[in-house]
């Protein structure tokens, strides 16, 4: 059983297209995230959702729109793709339980814009 | 929001030797967690070790241990008896409501 699953794993698309990345977690966590990892491997938080509500939006262009239909899913839709959007996008979920916190990551989606 | 700094972009260690990766963080919160994640070429983010800020005792997981200095806001990772499979990017992270990462350290293990 995969704890956090993202689809697709690879995505190659042309500039100007619109694409979506899906994320699902089966851990019962309340909080989900999207991170962007650039070519220098820096992991930058983009969005954080708690129980379907947007908590953090880290100065991400409006072309990026997260959608959380329920607390187990957090999808990322990107409009009018640009070359600079090429990166690996990670979905993650976390929970603060019984004095401990746990956080798990999906396998990442490598987006290439040509 | 909290910030995390890893000042060593690259580190190298001989197989079977010990290496220490540095991390400092800054947060105004008193309740938080610290993590080290490993990212091999497969790009999967793998949890290496976790430390609760309220615990004074340093966390250990087999060959991996941390030196947690709360007053100095320092959280270094020590890898003992390094193995070829330890070669990867290592990320330090601080969690309080959300998780923030350092820039990462690329560890090379020489046979």
Interface residues (C-beta under 8 A of the other chain):
Chain A: X31 X33 X35 X40 X41 X42 X43 X45 X48 X55 X56 X88 X90 X92 X94 X99 X100 X101 X103 X104 X105 X107 X108 X110
Chain B: X33 X35 X37 X39 X43 X44 X45 X47 X50 X52 X89 X91 X95 X97 X98 X99 X100 X101 X103 X104 X106
